Amino acid sequence: MHDLGTRLTRRHDQLGLNGADTARRVGMKYQTFKKLLAGRAKGLPRPELLVRLCEALALTPAQALGLAPVPGLDDAAGVPRRALLLARLGAALRRAGPQEFAAARRMLEALYAGDRPAG
């Protein structure tokens, strides 16, 4: 259980997400979410909850459970900033409300700014 919590925590941090917002999008209490990430949950989450959590973190269940690699977490090469922004965008839009759309807009603007020629 601790490995799942560690992987979820690392991915959550990698994407720069807010814990309370993620818990709300997933449909779990914030305290339960914190216990899961800390490896203090009593067992695995229900399958439907795990799937929603994976969607919010732009992971597959296999990646969350450590059965498949997560780019940037399981390799030394890391993930380019653009790929991280796209993953964050996907996570934000999975269960988007007005705040999530605003965050997605900021991420798209950051992506666009990276594509413009300097000078």
C-alpha positions in Angstrom: 0.0 0.0 0.0 2.9 2.3 0.8 4.3 1.9 -2.8 0.9 3.0 -4.3 0.9 6.0 -2.0 4.4 6.9 -2.9 3.8 6.6 -6.6 0.6 8.7 -6.4 2.3 11.3 -4.3 5.3 11.6 -6.6 2.9 11.9 -9.7 0.7 14.4 -7.9 3.8 16.5 -7.0 5.2 16.1 -10.6 2.0 17.5 -12.0 1.9 20.4 -9.5 -1.7 19.6 -8.5 -3.5 20.8 -5.4 -4.5 18.0 -3.0 -7.9 19.4 -2.0 -8.8 20.0 -5.6 -7.7 16.5 -6.7 -9.6 14.9 -3.9 -12.8 16.8 -4.8 -12.4 15.9 -8.5 -11.9 12.2 -7.6 -14.9 12.2 -5.3 -13.1 11.4 -2.0 -12.7 13.2 1.3 -9.5 15.2 1.5 -8.4 13.3 4.7 -8.9 10.0 2.9 -6.9 11.2 0.0 -4.1 12.3 2.3 -4.0 8.9 4.0 -3.9 7.2 0.7 -0.9 9.3 -0.5 0.8 8.8 2.8 0.5 5.1 2.6 -1.7 4.9 5.7 -4.9 3.7 4.0 -6.3 0.4 5.2 -6.3 -1.1 1.8 -6.5 -0.4 -1.9 -9.2 2.0 -3.0 -12.3 0.6 -4.7 -11.6 -0.1 -8.4 -13.9 2.8 -9.6 -12.2 5.2 -7.2 -8.7 4.0 -8.3 -9.7 4.6 -11.9 -11.0 8.1 -11.2 -7.8 8.9 -9.2 -5.7 7.6 -12.1 -7.6 9.8 -14.5 -7.0 12.8 -12.3 -3.3 12.1 -12.3 -3.1 11.1 -16.0 -1.9 7.6 -15.1 -3.0 4.1 -16.0 -4.0 1.8 -13.1 -0.9 -0.3 -14.1 1.3 2.7 -13.7 -0.3 3.7 -10.4 0.3 0.1 -9.0 3.9 0.0 -10.2 3.3 -2.5 -13.0 4.2 -0.1 -15.8 6.7 2.8 -15.8 5.7 6.4 -15.5 7.8 8.7 -17.6 9.9 11.0 -15.3 9.2 8.9 -12.2 10.7 5.6 -13.3 13.6 6.8 -15.5 16.6 9.0 -14.9 15.9 11.1 -18.0 13.0 13.0 -16.6 10.2 14.5 -18.6 10.4 17.6 -20.8 8.5 20.6 -19.5 6.1 20.4 -22.5 5.2 16.8 -21.7 4.5 17.6 -18.1 2.3 20.6 -19.1 0.4 18.3 -21.4 -0.1 15.7 -18.7 -1.2 18.4 -16.3 -3.6 19.7 -18.9 -5.1 16.3 -19.4 -5.5 15.8 -15.7 -7.2 19.1 -15.2 -9.6 18.6 -18.0 -10.7 15.1 -17.0 -13.2 16.4 -14.5 -13.1 20.1 -15.4 -15.1 22.8 -13.8 -14.6 26.6 -14.2 -11.4 26.6 -12.1 -9.9 23.6 -14.0 -10.7 25.3 -17.3 -8.9 28.4 -16.1 -5.9 26.3 -15.1 -6.0 24.6 -18.5 -6.0 28.0 -20.2 -2.9 29.0 -18.3 -1.1 25.8 -19.2 -2.0 26.2 -22.9 -0.7 29.8 -22.8 2.6 28.5 -21.2 2.8 25.9 -24.0 2.2 28.5 -26.6 4.8 30.8 -25.1 7.3 28.0 -25.3 6.6 27.6 -29.1 7.1 31.2 -30.0 10.5 32.2 -31.4 12.7 34.2 -29.0 13.2 37.9 -29.7 
